[in-house]
Amino acid sequence: MVTARTLQHKVPFLDLAAQYSVLASEIDEAISRVLRESSFILGREVEIFEKEFAAFCGVEYAVGVDCGMSALELALRAYEIGHGDEVVTVANSFIASALAISHTGATPVLVDVDRQTYTIDASGIHAAITPRTKAIMPVHLYGHPCDMDPVRKIAEQYGLIVIEDACQAHGARYQGKRAGSLGHAAAFSFYPSKNLGAYGDGGIVVTSDRHVAERVQILRNYGQREKYQHVVPGYNRRLDTLQAAVLRIKLCHLDTWNDARRRHAKLYHRLLAGSEVVTPTEASYADPVWHLYVIRAAHRDALAKHLSNLGIASGMHYPIPIHLQPAYRNLGYKKGDFPVSEQYAEQILSLPLYPELAPSDVEYVAENIQNFIPTMPGGSIQAETLSNAVDGTGNLS
């Protein structure tokens, strides 16, 4: 039923302006400081931010770059992964995970995801390993960390490097340790919509390996160790000083923002309990940061349209698995190879979630999901997931 409230109520998927309004004076001063100093490329704000973010992650080094995909690629290149090599990652991720591997000259080898956490199913890794495998790239999708113990055990067994794709997991913890400190190196994105987002593109590589950090520093800056002394064929992949200054301000607020996301997620859990949709789960080993709150619905497209008609924005992350993208036909995969990723791609729907979101907005979204009645045949997908044994808080029991 359309009411006066419905006609006036709009819930955006994300509201970056709301975040800026709170931080405006700090942000404006940080930007003005960079403008006054006029050190726009690898200025001191970059070095300071790198040290602060490394400390935040619990690692020794951080190297700022121009985007998350570059962070993944340069981390791989720092370990001399390239032509003829293979890297194991997941079918259900943003395509940058695979593209970073491809851009080194290596081949992405895909595995399916765990039904409960939507992150890498470690039981599928063994079958994906060949004599050409050099690394595993687990993806902390939606801000939920992968189960890293079995991943690391497999990597140790085969002598492989572990590169975390932590582009959606700023501040997430696995068994108490921050994402970014769980492998040999990790990559983060600072795309504006991330939990820690810049005002443009940005990324960073974190590691406790000094050699790897130095290698990334050289690769990001035309391959030079000192100005005009180019020791390898490098790239222009640097984090701008302006973005580093903004990120330094935001980093101070990240834990508070992540706590707000957790409260919103818990409210969604409670309000959607018993509904026709499947809510996300939280593994016992994980402290996720809810970059995205992703439900599954049997009539996903109809539900998205229903919400849109009521002023509620939503998203799909991601509607086409990597192995079914035209860009990766050359890998030789076919429909049916990764059934969980394929099934979920047809069901997943991301709901509005950001720190400044009002509880009343969460209630409005949940109310209208509960009120959704599909017009086509086919019912709930809850029966399929009852065996997941989820308790009332969304935690796996």
MOUR-V804809 format. One record per residue. N is the residue number from 1. SS is DSSP state (a for helix, b for strand, c for the rest). Layout:
n=[N;N]
ss=[SS;SS]
//
This chain:
n=[1;2;3;4;5;6;7;8;9;10;11;12;13;14;15;16;17;18;19;20;21;22;23;24;25;26;27;28;29;30;31;32;33;34;35;36;37;38;39;40;41;42;43;44;45;46;47;48;49;50;51;52;53;54;55;56;57;58;59;60;61;62;63;64;65;66;67;68;69;70;71;72;73;74;75;76;77;78;79;80;81;82;83;84;85;86;87;88;89;90;91;92;93;94;95;96;97;98;99;100;101;102;103;104;105;106;107;108;109;110;111;112;113;114;115;116;117;118;119;120;121;122;123;124;125;126;127;128;129;130;131;132;133;134;135;136;137;138;139;140;141;142;143;144;145;146;147;148;149;150;151;152;153;154;155;156;157;158;159;160;161;162;163;164;165;166;167;168;169;170;171;172;173;174;175;176;177;178;179;180;181;182;183;184;185;186;187;188;189;190;191;192;193;194;195;196;197;198;199;200;201;202;203;204;205;206;207;208;209;210;211;212;213;214;215;216;217;218;219;220;221;222;223;224;225;226;227;228;229;230;231;232;233;234;235;236;237;238;239;240;241;242;243;244;245;246;247;248;249;250;251;252;253;254;255;256;257;258;259;260;261;262;263;264;265;266;267;268;269;270;271;272;273;274;275;276;277;278;279;280;281;282;283;284;285;286;287;288;289;290;291;292;293;294;295;296;297;298;299;300;301;302;303;304;305;306;307;308;309;310;311;312;313;314;315;316;317;318;319;320;321;322;323;324;325;326;327;328;329;330;331;332;333;334;335;336;337;338;339;340;341;342;343;344;345;346;347;348;349;350;351;352;353;354;355;356;357;358;359;360;361;362;363;364;365;366;367;368;369;370;371;372;373;374;375;376;377;378;379;380;381;382;383;384;385;386;387;388;389;390;391;392;393;394;395;396;397]
ss=[c;c;c;a;a;a;a;a;c;c;b;c;c;c;c;a;a;a;a;a;a;a;a;a;a;a;a;a;a;a;a;a;a;a;a;a;a;c;c;c;b;c;c;a;a;a;a;a;a;a;a;a;a;a;a;a;a;c;c;c;b;b;b;b;b;c;c;a;a;a;a;a;a;a;a;a;a;a;c;c;c;c;c;c;c;b;b;b;b;b;c;c;c;c;c;a;a;a;a;a;a;a;a;c;c;c;b;b;b;b;b;c;b;c;c;c;c;c;c;b;c;a;a;a;a;a;a;a;c;c;c;c;b;b;b;b;c;c;b;c;a;a;a;c;c;c;c;a;a;a;a;a;a;a;a;a;a;a;c;c;b;b;b;b;b;c;c;c;c;c;c;c;b;b;c;c;b;b;c;c;c;c;c;c;b;b;b;b;b;c;c;c;c;c;c;c;c;c;c;c;c;c;b;b;b;b;b;c;c;a;a;a;a;a;a;a;a;a;a;a;b;c;c;b;b;b;c;c;b;b;c;c;c;c;c;b;c;b;c;b;a;a;a;a;a;a;a;a;a;a;a;c;c;a;a;a;a;a;a;a;a;a;a;a;a;a;a;a;a;a;a;a;c;c;c;c;c;b;c;c;c;b;c;c;c;b;b;c;c;c;c;c;b;b;b;b;c;c;c;a;a;a;a;a;a;a;a;a;a;c;c;b;c;b;b;c;c;c;c;c;c;a;a;a;c;a;a;a;a;a;a;c;c;c;c;c;c;c;a;a;a;a;a;a;a;c;c;b;b;b;b;c;c;c;c;c;c;c;a;a;a;a;a;a;a;a;a;a;a;a;c;c;c;c;c;c;c;c;c;c;c;a;a;a;a;a;a;a;c;b;c;c;c;c;b;b;c]
//
